Amino acid sequence: MAAQGIWNGTISFSLVAIPVRLVTAVEPGHVSFHLLHSKDYSRLARRMYCPADERMITPDEIIRGYEILPGKYVPMTDEELESVSPERSRTIEIIEFIDMKDVDPIYFDHPYYLVPSKGGEKAYQLLVEVMDRTNKAGLARFVLAEREYLVAVTSKNGALALTTLHYSDEILPDEDLSPKKGTAEADEEIRMKKSIEEMIADFDPGKYADGRRKKIMDLLDAKVKEKAPSPQAAFSLA
């Protein structure tokens, strides 16, 4: 499946502006199912139900609300949300260059690729080469779907990648998760260290796969072929 383009704009820093497209870098591996009526396999539609009025609610009766106490809400209109939303932009504005080894992986959120748009190929390739030689990443602000993201722009295999980052206030503290430090027995520490050393290997993601997803797809493929009325109608989900 070809990477899906989701945004067009420019990477900008200092006096440099490079036209690029943002495309998806990963395809979720989960298998999605629709909810159907068991009688006729019709796809079910979701409806909003108000338990207080005991009736279905139409879209024009629905508003947003933020819960401040159990059952207590502060309403928020679309206009109010729009007034505090960041201004839509076509720019990935690099604010500084950093060393990615200083970024804890817990901050990594979602990966994308950046590909050059027409007319930006030369400047794009130059930026890739400079970032690769200096081993630096561009820390940038980026507005997508009415939200401003903090992102890292990096060079990867001759291209640019963009990773959205969590903000620091989204990271939960971990001080209470680790057990208190104690004095480990010397022989126990040696055994553990030896076990780790024996299992050291280069990371090869191709060795691993989602076994359950494969089994589900094989099962679905078999069911499709079983239900097909003729060989011409049979097809594969693989």
Phi, psi and chi 1 to 4 in degrees:
 res  aa     phi    psi   chi1   chi2   chi3   chi4
   1 MET       -  130.9 -179.6 -179.4  -65.9      -
   2 ALA   -70.8  149.6      -      -      -      -
   3 ALA   -62.9  138.6      -      -      -      -
   4 GLN   -92.6  125.3  178.8 -176.3    1.4      -
   5 GLY   -77.9  133.4      -      -      -      -
   6 ILE  -127.1   -4.7   56.9  177.0      -      -
   7 TRP  -162.9  144.3 -178.6   88.1      -      -
   8 ASN  -126.9  138.1  -68.2  -78.7      -      -
   9 GLY   180.0 -146.1      -      -      -      -
  10 THR  -136.3  151.1   60.1      -      -      -
  11 ILE   -90.6  130.6  -63.1  176.6      -      -
  12 SER  -131.8  134.9  174.3      -      -      -
  13 PHE  -159.8  143.6   62.8   94.3      -      -
  14 SER    51.7 -123.4 -172.8      -      -      -
  15 LEU  -103.5   13.5  -61.5  177.7      -      -
  16 VAL   -96.7  136.4  177.2      -      -      -
  17 ALA  -142.0  117.8      -      -      -      -
  18 ILE  -118.4  119.9  -54.7  171.0      -      -
  19 PRO   -70.2  131.5   24.0  -32.0      -      -
  20 VAL  -142.8  166.2  -66.7      -      -      -
  21 ARG  -120.9  139.8  -69.6 -175.0  -62.2  114.0
  22 LEU   -94.5  126.5 -175.9   75.4      -      -
  23 VAL  -128.6  158.1  -58.8      -      -      -
  24 THR   -67.0  145.3   53.6      -      -      -
  25 ALA  -110.9  -18.8      -      -      -      -
  26 VAL  -134.3  150.9  -63.9      -      -      -
  27 GLU  -116.7  116.2  179.7 -175.1    2.5      -
  28 PRO   -52.3  136.8  -25.8   35.5      -      -
  29 GLY   -88.7   -0.8      -      -      -      -
  30 HIS   -75.3  153.4   62.2  -92.0      -      -
  31 VAL   -99.4  124.2 -178.7      -      -      -
  32 SER   -98.4  140.0  -61.9      -      -      -
  33 PHE  -122.1  148.1  -67.2   91.8      -      -
  34 HIS   -96.4  153.3  -64.8  -65.6      -      -
  35 LEU   -87.4  126.8  -61.5  178.3      -      -
  36 LEU  -123.3  158.7  -50.9  176.1      -      -
  37 HIS   -77.8  124.1 -175.2 -170.2      -      -
  38 SER   -63.4  -22.8   61.2      -      -      -
  39 LYS   -74.0  -47.0  177.7 -178.4  178.4 -178.9
  40 ASP  -130.1    7.1   51.6   21.0      -      -
  41 TYR    63.4   21.5  -70.2    3.5      -      -
  42 SER   -72.1  139.3  -64.0      -      -      -
  43 ARG   -71.9  131.9 -175.6  173.3  174.4  179.9
  44 LEU   -80.9  145.1  -59.1  179.6      -      -
  45 ALA  -104.7  140.3      -      -      -      -
  46 ARG   -83.7  141.5  -65.1 -176.0 -177.7  -85.3
  47 ARG  -130.7  148.5  -63.4  -74.1 -174.2  -92.0
  48 MET   -89.5  126.9  -68.2  -65.4 -178.2      -
  49 TYR  -118.1  131.7  175.6   78.3      -      -
  50 CYS   -99.4  111.1  176.9      -      -      -
  51 PRO   -67.0  -25.7   23.3  -32.5      -      -
  52 ALA   -70.0  -43.2      -      -      -      -
  53 ASP   -89.9  -12.7  -72.0   -3.7      -      -
  54 GLU    56.3   49.1  -62.6 -175.7  -18.6      -
  55 ARG  -156.7  163.4   66.5 -179.9  179.9   87.2
  56 MET   -74.3  146.1  -65.1  -61.5 -174.5      -
  57 ILE  -108.2  136.4  -59.2  -59.5      -      -
  58 THR   -81.6  156.9   58.7      -      -      -
  59 PRO   -55.4  -33.9  -28.1   36.7      -      -
  60 ASP   -72.8   -7.5   62.3  -47.6      -      -
  61 GLU   -97.6   -0.6  -62.8  178.4  -85.7      -
  62 ILE   -97.2  132.1  -61.7  173.3      -      -
  63 ILE  -130.2  168.2   62.7  171.6      -      -
  64 ARG   -94.1  149.1  -66.3 -177.3  176.9   89.0
  65 GLY  -147.2  142.2      -      -      -      -
  66 TYR  -104.6  125.3 -179.2   82.0      -      -
  67 GLU   -79.6  119.7 -170.6  172.1   32.7      -
  68 ILE  -101.5  -27.3   53.6  173.7      -      -
  69 LEU  -143.9  160.5  -68.0  171.3      -      -
  70 PRO   -53.0  116.5  -28.1   36.6      -      -
  71 GLY    79.8    2.7      -      -      -      -
  72 LYS  -114.2  126.3  -59.3  -66.9 -177.0 -178.0
  73 TYR  -128.6  149.2  -58.1   90.9      -      -
  74 VAL  -105.4  116.6  174.9      -      -      -
  75 PRO   -72.4  151.4   27.1  -34.0      -      -
  76 MET  -139.5  126.0 -173.3   73.6   74.1      -
  77 THR   -87.5  163.5   66.3      -      -      -
  78 ASP   -61.6  -37.1  -68.4  -17.9      -      -
  79 GLU   -65.2  -40.2  -68.3   75.7   17.1      -
  80 GLU   -66.1  -41.0  -70.9  171.1  -34.1      -
  81 LEU   -65.5  -39.3  -71.7  173.1      -      -
  82 GLU   -63.4  -34.4  179.9   66.6   25.3      -
  83 SER   -68.3  -22.9   70.4      -      -      -
  84 VAL  -108.4    2.4  -64.0      -      -      -
  85 SER   -76.8  146.0  -63.3      -      -      -
  86 PRO   -65.9  150.2   24.2  -33.6      -      -
  87 GLU   -64.6  132.8 -175.3  177.4  -10.7      -
  88 ARG   -59.7  137.5  -68.3  175.8  176.1   83.1
  89 SER  -138.7  153.8  173.0      -      -      -
  90 ARG  -112.5   30.1  -73.7  -65.5  171.6 -174.7
  91 THR  -132.2  132.6  -56.8      -      -      -
  92 ILE   -95.8  100.8  -60.7  170.5      -      -
  93 GLU   -91.6  104.5  179.6 -169.5   -6.0      -
  94 ILE   -73.8  125.3  -65.2  179.6      -      -
  95 ILE  -102.5  -22.8   50.4 -178.3      -      -
  96 GLU  -166.9  161.8   56.2 -171.9    3.9      -
  97 PHE  -108.5  134.3  -73.6   89.9      -      -
  98 ILE  -130.3  170.1   61.8  172.1      -      -
  99 ASP   -96.8  121.1 -163.0  -36.7      -      -
 100 MET   -64.3  -21.0  -78.5  -58.8  -72.9      -
 101 LYS   -68.5  -15.4   73.2  174.2 -173.1  -63.5
 102 ASP   -84.2   -6.4  -64.6  -27.9      -      -
 103 VAL   -98.7  117.1 -177.4      -      -      -
 104 ASP   -63.1  131.3 -169.7  -43.6      -      -
 105 PRO   -55.8  -18.9  -26.9   35.4      -      -
 106 ILE   -63.6  -20.0 -161.6  171.7      -      -
 107 TYR   -80.6  -15.4  -77.1   90.9      -      -
 108 PHE   -70.1  134.7  -61.5  162.7      -      -
 109 ASP  -115.0  -79.9 -178.4   19.7      -      -
 110 HIS  -133.5  134.1 -162.8   83.3      -      -
 111 PRO   -94.5  146.8   33.0  -32.6      -      -
 112 TYR  -138.5  169.5  -60.9   89.5      -      -
 113 TYR  -112.0  150.6  -68.5  128.4      -      -
 114 LEU  -114.0  126.8  -70.7  166.9      -      -
 115 VAL  -119.9  147.3  -62.7      -      -      -
 116 PRO   -71.2  140.0   26.1  -34.3      -      -
 117 SER   -88.4  169.8  -64.4      -      -      -
 118 LYS   -57.4  129.4 -173.9  176.3 -179.1  179.5
 119 GLY    94.2  -10.5      -      -      -      -
 120 GLY  -110.6    7.6      -      -      -      -
 121 GLU   -60.9  -44.9  -64.1   86.9   -7.8      -
 122 LYS   -66.4  -48.4 -174.5  175.6  179.9  179.7
 123 ALA   -65.3  -36.5      -      -      -      -
 124 TYR   -60.1  -49.9  175.9   96.8      -      -
 125 GLN   -64.3  -36.6 -168.6   56.2   44.6      -
 126 LEU   -64.1  -42.4 -179.8   59.0      -      -
 127 LEU   -63.6  -42.1  178.6   58.7      -      -
 128 VAL   -57.5  -47.3  170.2      -      -      -
 129 GLU   -66.0  -42.7  -67.4  172.3   -0.2      -
 130 VAL   -65.9  -43.7  171.5      -      -      -
 131 MET   -65.8  -35.1  -69.4  179.4   67.4      -
 132 ASP   -68.7  -42.0 -168.2   50.0      -      -
 133 ARG   -68.5  -38.1  -75.2 -160.3  -57.9  -92.5
 134 THR   -87.6  -10.1   59.2      -      -      -
 135 ASN    56.7   40.7 -162.9   28.4      -      -
 136 LYS  -115.1  158.7  -61.9  -61.8 -179.6 -176.4
 137 ALA  -124.5  147.4      -      -      -      -
 138 GLY   -90.1  122.2      -      -      -      -
 139 LEU   -89.9  124.8 -168.0   64.9      -      -
 140 ALA  -137.6  161.4      -      -      -      -
 141 ARG  -101.4  142.7  -66.8 -170.7 -179.7   96.9
 142 PHE  -152.1  124.8  172.5   49.5      -      -
 143 VAL  -100.0  123.5  176.9      -      -      -
 144 LEU  -141.1  126.5  180.0   66.6      -      -
 145 ALA    53.6   49.6      -      -      -      -
 146 GLU    67.8   15.7  -61.1 -175.8  -11.9      -
 147 ARG  -128.3  138.6  179.3 -177.9  175.4 -174.8
 148 GLU   -92.1  122.8 -176.0  175.7   67.1      -
 149 TYR  -104.4  151.3  -68.9   88.6      -      -
 150 LEU   -96.2  126.7 -175.3   66.4      -      -
 151 VAL  -133.0  156.7  -57.4      -      -      -
 152 ALA  -114.6  125.1      -      -      -      -
 153 VAL  -101.3  121.2  178.2      -      -      -
 154 THR  -128.8  160.9   58.2      -      -      -
 155 SER   -92.3  137.2   59.8      -      -      -
 156 LYS  -147.9  110.8  178.3  179.4  175.1   63.6
 157 ASN    52.5   45.1  -60.4  -33.4      -      -
 158 GLY    81.5   10.6      -      -      -      -
 159 ALA  -138.2  176.2      -      -      -      -
 160 LEU  -104.2  138.5  -68.6  178.7      -      -
 161 ALA  -119.0  151.0      -      -      -      -
 162 LEU  -126.5  128.5  179.8  146.8      -      -
 163 THR  -121.7  123.2  -56.9      -      -      -
 164 THR   -72.2  144.6   56.4      -      -      -
 165 LEU  -116.9  147.2  -56.4  175.5      -      -
 166 HIS   -72.6  146.1  -66.5  -67.2      -      -
 167 TYR   -75.7  155.8  -71.6  103.5      -      -
 168 SER   -60.3  -33.3   59.5      -      -      -
 169 ASP   -76.7   -3.0   59.4    0.8      -      -
 170 GLU   -90.3  -13.2  -63.9  175.9  -40.6      -
 171 ILE   -86.1  124.0  -53.2  -59.9      -      -
 172 LEU   -77.5  142.7  -61.2  176.8      -      -
 173 PRO   -65.7  149.2   24.3  -33.3      -      -
 174 ASP  -119.7   10.5   61.6   -4.7      -      -
 175 GLU   -62.3  -32.4  -16.7   25.0  -80.9      -
 176 ASP   -87.6    1.7  -61.4  -30.6      -      -
 177 LEU   -89.0  -29.9  -57.4  180.0      -      -
 178 SER   -85.6  139.4  -59.0      -      -      -
 179 PRO   -68.0  157.5   24.7  -33.5      -      -
 180 LYS   -62.7  141.4  -60.1  -62.7 -178.8 -178.4
 181 LYS   -68.2  134.8  -70.1 -175.3  177.3  179.8
 182 GLY  -130.6 -177.2      -      -      -      -
 183 THR   -95.9  111.9  -56.1      -      -      -
 184 ALA   -79.6  147.0      -      -      -      -
 185 GLU   -67.3  139.3  -64.8  -68.2  -24.0      -
 186 ALA   -60.4  -45.2      -      -      -      -
 187 ASP   -68.7  -32.9   56.1  -15.0      -      -
 188 GLU   -67.1  -41.3 -178.3 -179.3   -7.9      -
 189 GLU   -64.5  -39.2 -177.1  176.7  -13.3      -
 190 ILE   -64.6  -43.0  -68.7  172.6      -      -
 191 ARG   -63.2  -43.0  -75.3 -162.8  -59.1  -89.5
 192 MET   -65.6  -43.6 -176.8  174.1  -69.0      -
 193 LYS   -61.5  -41.3 -176.7  178.5  178.7 -178.5
 194 LYS   -65.1  -40.8 -177.1  178.8  179.4 -178.7
 195 SER   -61.9  -41.7  -63.8      -      -      -
 196 ILE   -65.8  -44.2  -67.9  174.8      -      -
 197 GLU   -61.4  -36.5  -70.4  174.0  -14.7      -
 198 GLU   -70.2  -20.6  -69.1  173.9  -11.8      -
 199 MET  -102.8    4.8  -63.1  174.7   67.2      -
 200 ILE   -66.8  133.4  -69.2  176.0      -      -
 201 ALA  -152.1  161.2      -      -      -      -
 202 ASP   -74.6  142.1  -67.0  -30.2      -      -
 203 PHE   -71.4  120.7  177.5   54.5      -      -
 204 ASP  -131.2   91.9  178.9    7.3      -      -
 205 PRO   -62.2  -20.9   22.8  -33.2      -      -
 206 GLY   -66.4  -15.7      -      -      -      -
 207 LYS   -76.0  -13.0  -64.8 -168.0  -58.5 -175.9
 208 TYR  -120.1  147.9  -49.8   97.8      -      -
 209 ALA  -152.0  160.8      -      -      -      -
 210 ASP   -80.7   98.3 -175.1  -16.4      -      -
 211 GLY   -62.9  -39.4      -      -      -      -
 212 ARG   -65.1  -41.5 -178.7  174.6 -177.9  -88.1
 213 ARG   -61.2  -42.6  179.3  179.2 -174.5  -84.6
 214 LYS   -62.2  -41.7 -175.7  179.4 -175.2  -53.8
 215 LYS   -65.4  -39.2  -70.3  178.3 -179.4  178.0
 216 ILE   -64.5  -44.7  -69.8  175.8      -      -
 217 MET   -65.8  -37.6  -63.6  -53.0  -65.0      -
 218 ASP   -63.6  -41.3  -71.3  -15.9      -      -
 219 LEU   -65.0  -43.8  179.3   59.6      -      -
 220 LEU   -64.3  -40.1  -71.5  171.4      -      -
 221 ASP   -61.3  -43.3 -166.2   40.0      -      -
 222 ALA   -64.8  -40.0      -      -      -      -
 223 LYS   -67.1  -37.5  -70.2  172.1   73.2   70.9
 224 VAL   -63.8  -45.2  167.3      -      -      -
 225 LYS   -66.4  -35.0  -68.9  176.2  179.2  177.4
 226 GLU   -67.4  -36.7  178.4 -175.0  -12.0      -
 227 LYS   -87.2  -11.6  -64.2  -67.2 -176.4  179.7
 228 ALA   -62.7  131.2      -      -      -      -
 229 PRO   -71.9  -21.2   25.8  -34.3      -      -
 230 SER  -153.1  161.2   66.1      -      -      -
 231 PRO   -57.0  -33.1  -25.5   34.9      -      -
 232 GLN   -67.7  -28.1  -68.5   75.1   18.8      -
 233 ALA   -86.2  -13.6      -      -      -      -
 234 ALA   -73.2  142.6      -      -      -      -
 235 PHE  -148.4  165.8   61.9   93.0      -      -
 236 SER  -106.9  142.3  173.5      -      -      -
 237 LEU   -88.8   -6.4  -64.9  171.8      -      -
 238 ALA   -70.0      -      -      -      -      -
